[in-house]
Structures are given as structure tokens and as C-alpha cells.
Amino acid sequence: MQEILLHIHSGVWGIMILLFILSFAFNRQKGWSMALRLTYLIMLVTGVWMLVLIHFPILFVIKGVLALILIGLMEMALAKRNRHQSAVWLMILFVIDLIFILLIGYEII
């Protein structure tokens, strides 16, 4: 069961990043951002479910907090994009946060 959740979770991460890029590039089309929010939900549910199965190790709890911050950064960047404001700093923080999440997720850290 845990392996299935891991594959779903990691696949949704890839889809989520792709949908964020599409939402950011094509900000007039609302379908991309709606699909992105659906991936947030799937990613959060599978992540919490895996945390419960592996009894909440602290490093993966930190990864979960960083993932919530990443979702916030993505939403703020999309909001700034819709208001035609610069989101450069948010994108830099997004990349840094994503790198930390991937390093923890693939157990490099």
C-alpha cells in the first residue's frame, strides 16, 4: 500500500509542477489553475496518508511543511501574475523550496 501511495504522490508532484508552469504561462485560462488545485488536494492527501503509515518521522514532517509553503508560494505567484505584477522573488523562493523538498523526498538529505 505504501509503495502505491509513493508512486501516486511522486507522480502528482511532477504533474503539479507542470500544471503550475502552464497556469503561470497561460494565466487567462482558468482550467489549468483548477487542475493545479486538484493536484494540491491529491498531493496533500497522499502525503498525510504516507506520514500516518510511517509514523511521522521528523524529516518528512518538515517536508510536509515545506510542501505547504510551496503551495502558498505557487498561489501567491499566480495571484501576482493575474494582477500583472512581478513575481520574480516568489519564483526564486519557489525553486529553492522545491529543491529542498526533492532532496528530502529522494532521501538525499
C-alpha positions in Angstrom: 0.0 0.0 0.0 2.8 2.4 0.9 4.5 1.8 -2.4 1.4 2.6 -4.4 0.9 5.8 -2.4 4.5 6.7 -3.0 4.1 6.3 -6.8 0.9 8.3 -6.8 2.4 11.0 -4.6 5.6 11.4 -6.7 3.6 11.3 -10.0 1.3 14.0 -8.7 4.3 16.1 -7.8 5.5 16.1 -11.4 2.0 16.8 -12.7 1.7 19.7 -10.1 4.9 21.4 -11.3 3.8 21.0 -14.9 0.4 22.5 -14.2 1.9 25.3 -12.3 4.1 26.2 -15.2 1.1 26.0 -17.6 -1.0 28.1 -15.2 1.7 30.7 -14.9 2.2 30.9 -18.7 -1.4 30.8 -19.7 -3.0 32.9 -16.9 -6.2 33.7 -18.8 -7.2 30.1 -19.0 -8.8 29.0 -15.6 -8.7 25.3 -16.3 -5.0 25.0 -15.6 -5.3 26.6 -12.2 -8.4 24.5 -11.3 -6.5 21.3 -12.2 -3.5 22.6 -10.2 -5.7 22.9 -7.1 -6.9 19.4 -7.6 -3.3 18.1 -7.6 -2.7 20.1 -4.4 -5.5 18.1 -2.8 -4.3 14.7 -4.1 -0.7 15.5 -3.1 -1.7 16.5 0.4 -4.0 13.5 1.0 -1.4 11.0 -0.2 1.4 12.8 1.8 -0.6 12.8 5.0 -1.6 9.1 4.4 2.1 8.1 4.0 3.1 10.1 7.1 0.5 8.1 9.1 1.8 4.8 7.7 5.4 5.6 8.5 4.6 7.1 11.9 5.6 10.7 11.3 9.4 10.9 11.1 10.5 14.4 11.7 12.3 14.9 8.4 9.2 14.0 6.4 7.0 16.3 8.6 9.5 19.1 7.7 9.0 18.1 4.0 5.2 18.4 4.5 5.6 21.9 6.0 7.9 22.9 3.1 5.2 21.5 0.7 2.5 23.7 2.3 4.9 26.7 1.9 5.4 25.7 -1.7 1.7 25.6 -2.3 1.4 29.1 -0.8 4.3 30.4 -3.0 2.6 29.0 -6.1 -0.7 30.6 -5.3 0.9 33.9 -4.5 2.9 33.8 -7.8 -0.3 33.1 -9.7 -2.1 35.9 -8.0 0.7 38.4 -8.8 0.7 37.1 -12.4 -3.0 37.8 -12.7 -2.5 41.3 -11.3 0.4 41.8 -13.8 2.9 42.3 -11.0 6.4 40.9 -10.8 6.7 37.5 -9.2 10.4 37.1 -9.6 11.2 36.8 -5.9 8.3 34.3 -5.4 9.7 32.2 -8.2 13.2 32.2 -6.7 11.7 31.1 -3.4 9.6 28.5 -5.2 12.7 27.0 -6.8 14.7 26.9 -3.6 11.8 25.3 -1.7 11.2 22.8 -4.4 14.9 21.8 -4.4 14.7 21.2 -0.6 11.5 19.2 -1.0 13.0 17.0 -3.7 16.2 16.4 -1.7 14.2 15.3 1.3 11.8 13.3 -0.8 14.5 11.3 -2.6 16.4 10.9 0.8 19.5 12.8 -0.3 19.2 14.9 2.8 
